[in-house]
Amino acid sequence: MPRSVNSVASKARRKKILKMAKGYFGRRKNVFTVAKNAVEKGLSYAYRDRRAKKRTFRRLWIARINAGARQQGMSYSTFMHAVNEKGIDLNRKVLADLAMNHPAAFKAIVDAVK
């Protein structure tokens, strides 16, 4: 009895990988074995960096809040401690946006916690 091969599924699998490798340089975009390795590596980087992005944004927000607080004569740590003591429920993302784009509103928060 001849061997049965599901070429439809095999072709679909290869096509899916090559579609994901679209835009890659050199043989990474059109040779299946090379593209498969490149796509796997890319997906692992994407997974890792979705988590890293959260860390880098938090660092950015902290830097912006620190800059805004220091213009008002406070350090970041004392400002955040005072915000928490006063019970102001604004997260770092919102505080950083206020410090960057709405300095008057940020100054009002700093004055409220002083």
N, C-alpha and C positions, 0 to 999 in steps of 0.2 A: 504494500500500500504506500503511495507517495506521501511525502511529508507535507503537512498543511502549514502554510505560512500566512499570517494575517498581515499582508502588506499594507492594507488600508490604515490600520492602527499604527504601524511602523512609520509610514509616510507622514501621518498626522503628528506623531511625536516629534519627528525631525523638523517638520514644518513649524511647529510651535516654538522650538528652540531657536531656529533660524529667524523667526519673526521677532523674538525677543532680542536677538543679536543685531538687529537692524541699526545702522549708524556706527557700528564698531569699525575699527581700522584694519585693513589688510585681510588676512585669511580668517580673522575672527568673525567676519560677517557672513562668509559663504561656505566654509568648510565645517561640516557638522561636528567633528570631534574637537576641533579647536574652539568653535563657537560654544559648544556645550560647557567646556571648562571656563570660558570667559563669562558665560551667563551665570553659572553656578557661583563663581567668585563675586560677580556683580550683585547677585541676590543676597549673598552673605554680607557684603558691605552695606547694602540697603537696609537689611535687618538691624545690623549693628548701629548704623548711623541714625536710624529712627530714634533710638534711645539716646545717642550722643547729642542729637539736636536739642533735646529737652535740657541737657546739662549746659550746652553752650548758650542757649537763650537765657537760662537762669543767671549765668555769669554776666551776660550783657546787661540784664535788668539791674543786677546788683551794682555794676559799674556806673550805670546811669543814675540810679538812686543816690549812690555815694557822691557823685559829682554835684547833683542838685542839692543834697543836704549840706555839703561842704561850702557851697555858695551862701548858704543861710547860717553858716557858723556851727554846724553839727557834723559829727562823724556818722558813717553809715550805721555802725552798731548801736550807738546811743539813740539814733533816730528810730531804728526798727524796734528797739526795746521800748521806747516811749510810745510808739504807735500801738504796740501790743498791750502796753499797760493801760492806755486810754480806751482800748477796745474798738479801734478803727479797723473795720474788716475790709481792707483793700489789699489785694495781693501784689506781689512784686511787679507783675506785668503792668497793672494799672498805675501803680506808683511811678514806674519808669516812664510810662507814656505821659503822665502828668509832668514829671520833671523835665522831659524833653520838649513837649509841645505846648504845655500850659503852665508856664512858670508861676503865674499869679496864683493859680489854684494850688500848686505844690507848696508855695510860700504860705498859703492859708493853712494847709495841713501842718507844716512845720511850726507855725505860730500856735496852732491849737495844741500841739504836743509839748511845747516848751514850758 
